[in-house]
Amino acid sequence: MAHTTTIPAPAKSVRLTGRIISIIVILFALFDAIMKIIKNHYSMEGSVALGWPASQVQFIGFVLLIATILYAIPRTAVLGAILITAYLGGAVAIMIRVAQPFWFPVLFGILTWAALYLQDNTIRGLIPVRKD
């Protein structure tokens, strides 16, 4: 017989913390995506300096915007988190390639999943943290 463990629902304060982290992730990602979509001078300059052709920066912004919208919708938040993680993986690779610090996209990815972990029992079941 298989052993199943019931995961208790997170406390309200834990869910609230997760929601606040999600909002921070969403706001930052929306800002980044919109700056790329509107071809903001600083966003374009930074992206080109990292090796992106200027003609692709706007498309990258749309990719991030779609992933962020999916993340913001509770029913599709996990899919959004997966897509944001993929986006951030590319950011880490680019930063390593140009010998720049890559801690921010790593931290941002951790926050993306930590927010869901704090709010969602399904995620808690997939990523168990044990006391033993």
Disulfide bonds with the S-S distance in Angstrom:
none
